Amino acid sequence: MRRAHLLSVCAAMHGALLSPIAFGFDLSSGLPSRAKGLWHIERTETLVHGNTTIEMQKVWNVCLDARADRALHALDVHEQRASVAGLGQICEAPQFAVEGNDVSWTMRCPARRDEARVSDIRHITTFVAADRVQAETVIVNRGGQVQSQGKFVARMEHLGACEGGMQPGDMLLMHWRINDEETLKARQKRTVYSEIEHYNHRALVISGRAR
C-alpha cells in the first residue's frame, strides 16, 4: 500500500515538474559520442512541489553503438517534454550547444492558455573521460499556484563489451527506488527506442486530455 501511494504521488509530481510536446527536433551533428559497449547509469532525482519532496534513484545498464548513443541523447529531451503535457504546456524546440566536452540544451515550455505559466529546462552532459560521463538536468516551473522544480543527476560508466544477448539500444532497468524504497519486483528489459516511443505516446495522450 505504501509503495502504491508513493508511486501515485511520484507520477503526479512528475506530471507537474517536467516538460512536453514538440515532436521533431534535430540533434547537433557535432555531438561527442560515448564508446561502443555496455554503460552503467545511476540517476538520482529530487522533485520538489510546494512543501513536498521526493527522492528517486534509477539504475540501469544500456548497450550502445553510435546510433543508440544519439538516441540516448534524444531520450533525455523526449522524457522531459512529455512529462508535463497534462499541465497544458507545449515545449519549444530544444536549443543545443556543443563546447569542448560539454553538450548542453535548453527548452522553454509555456502553457497554451497562460503564457505566465512556464517550465524552463536546462541540461548539460559532460564527457569527463573516455569511460565516464555525467549529466544534470534542472527543471523550474513558474507562474503556477505552487512553485515546483526538479533536479536530475546521472553518472555513467563504461563497463566494456555488451553482455551476452544484449543488442545496441537494449536497456536493463535494475533498480527504481523512491525515498529509499525499492519499487521493482524484477529487472525490466527495455530499449532506448521503445522508451522514446513511450514518451511520445504519453505526451499525445496526456495533452489530449488536457484540452
C-alpha positions in Angstrom: 0.0 0.0 0.0 2.8 2.4 0.9 4.6 1.6 -2.3 1.5 2.2 -4.4 0.9 5.5 -2.7 4.5 6.6 -3.3 4.2 5.6 -7.0 1.0 7.6 -7.4 2.4 10.7 -5.7 5.6 10.4 -7.7 3.7 10.1 -11.0 1.6 13.2 -10.1 4.7 15.2 -9.2 6.5 14.1 -12.4 3.5 15.4 -14.3 3.8 18.7 -12.5 7.5 19.0 -12.8 8.8 18.1 -16.2 8.0 19.1 -19.7 6.3 18.3 -23.1 5.4 18.3 -26.5 7.3 19.4 -29.6 7.7 16.5 -31.9 10.7 16.5 -34.2 14.0 18.2 -33.4 17.5 18.0 -34.8 20.4 16.7 -32.7 23.6 18.6 -33.2 25.8 16.9 -35.8 28.9 17.7 -33.6 27.8 15.7 -30.5 30.6 13.8 -28.8 29.8 10.1 -28.6 30.1 7.6 -25.8 32.2 4.5 -26.5 30.6 1.4 -28.0 29.6 -1.2 -25.5 27.9 -1.5 -22.1 27.3 1.6 -19.9 26.1 1.6 -16.3 23.9 4.6 -15.4 22.9 5.7 -12.0 20.4 8.7 -11.9 19.2 10.5 -8.8 16.1 12.7 -9.0 14.9 15.3 -6.5 11.4 16.6 -7.1 10.1 19.5 -5.0 6.5 20.5 -5.2 5.5 23.1 -2.6 6.3 21.5 0.7 6.6 18.0 -0.7 10.0 16.5 -1.7 10.5 13.1 -3.3 13.9 11.5 -3.9 14.3 8.8 -6.5 17.1 6.7 -7.9 17.1 4.7 -11.1 19.9 2.3 -12.0 20.2 0.6 -15.4 22.6 -0.8 -18.0 22.4 0.1 -21.6 24.2 -1.3 -24.7 25.3 1.4 -27.1 26.6 1.8 -30.6 26.8 5.1 -32.5 23.1 5.1 -33.4 21.9 4.1 -29.9 24.2 6.7 -28.4 22.5 9.5 -30.3 19.1 8.1 -29.4 20.0 8.2 -25.8 20.8 11.9 -26.1 17.4 12.4 -27.7 15.6 10.3 -25.0 16.6 13.0 -22.4 14.6 15.5 -24.4 11.6 13.2 -25.1 11.3 12.3 -21.4 11.3 15.9 -20.2 9.0 17.3 -22.7 6.4 14.5 -22.4 6.1 14.6 -18.6 4.1 17.8 -18.1 1.8 17.6 -21.1 -1.1 17.4 -18.6 -0.3 21.0 -17.5 -1.3 22.2 -20.9 2.2 23.3 -21.8 4.0 22.9 -25.1 7.8 22.9 -25.3 9.6 24.9 -27.9 12.3 23.1 -29.8 15.4 22.4 -27.7 18.4 24.7 -28.3 21.6 22.6 -28.5 25.2 23.7 -27.9 28.5 21.8 -28.0 31.5 23.3 -26.4 34.6 21.1 -25.8 33.5 18.1 -23.8 30.1 19.6 -22.9 26.8 19.1 -24.7 24.0 21.3 -23.4 20.5 22.2 -24.3 17.7 24.4 -23.1 14.0 24.2 -23.6 11.2 26.6 -22.8 7.7 25.3 -22.3 4.9 27.9 -21.9 1.3 27.0 -21.1 -1.1 27.1 -24.1 -3.6 29.3 -22.4 -1.5 31.2 -19.9 2.0 32.4 -21.0 2.8 33.4 -17.4 3.0 29.7 -16.6 6.2 28.2 -18.0 8.7 25.5 -17.4 12.3 26.2 -18.1 14.7 23.2 -18.6 18.5 23.2 -18.7 20.5 20.2 -19.4 24.3 19.5 -19.6 26.2 16.3 -20.4 29.9 16.4 -19.7 32.3 13.8 -21.1 34.6 13.5 -18.1 36.9 10.8 -19.5 36.7 8.1 -22.2 34.9 5.8 -19.8 32.9 8.3 -17.7 30.1 10.7 -18.4 27.9 12.8 -16.1 24.7 14.8 -16.8 22.5 17.2 -15.0 19.0 18.4 -15.8 17.3 21.2 -13.9 13.6 22.0 -14.4 11.9 25.0 -12.9 8.1 25.6 -13.1 7.0 29.2 -12.7 3.7 31.0 -12.6 1.5 28.2 -11.2 -0.3 28.2 -7.9 2.5 26.1 -6.4 6.2 26.6 -7.3 7.9 23.3 -8.3 11.3 22.2 -9.5 13.3 19.1 -10.3 16.9 18.2 -10.5 18.3 15.0 -12.2 21.9 14.0 -11.8 23.2 11.0 -13.8 26.6 9.3 -13.6 27.6 6.9 -16.4 30.5 4.4 -16.5 31.7 2.3 -19.4 31.9 -1.3 -18.4 33.3 -2.9 -21.5 31.6 -5.1 -24.1 27.8 -5.6 -24.0 26.6 -8.6 -22.1 25.6 -11.7 -24.0 22.2 -11.4 -25.7 22.1 -7.6 -25.5 21.8 -5.6 -28.8 22.7 -2.0 -29.3 19.9 0.1 -27.8 18.9 -2.6 -25.2 18.3 -1.3 -21.6 18.1 -3.2 -18.4 16.4 -1.3 -15.5 17.8 -2.9 -12.3 16.6 -0.5 -9.5 14.0 2.1 -9.1 13.9 3.4 -5.6 11.5 6.1 -4.2 12.5 7.6 -0.9 14.9 4.6 -0.5 12.2 2.1 -1.1 12.7 -0.4 -4.0 9.7 -0.4 -6.3 10.9 -3.1 -8.9 9.9 -6.7 -8.3 12.2 -7.8 -11.1 14.6 -6.3 -13.6 12.9 -4.8 -16.6 14.1 -5.1 -20.2 13.5 -2.1 -22.4 15.2 -0.3 -25.4 16.2 3.3 -25.9 13.9 3.3 -29.0 10.8 1.9 -27.2 11.3 4.5 -24.4 11.3 7.3 -26.9 8.1 5.9 -28.4 6.6 5.5 -24.9 7.2 9.2 -24.1 5.9 10.4 -27.4 2.7 8.4 -27.0 2.4 9.6 -23.4 2.7 13.2 -24.5 0.0 12.8 -27.1 -2.4 11.0 -24.7 -1.9 13.4 -21.8 -2.0 16.6 -23.9 -5.3 15.3 -25.5 -6.8 15.0 -22.0 -5.6 18.5 -21.2 -7.5 20.2 -24.0 
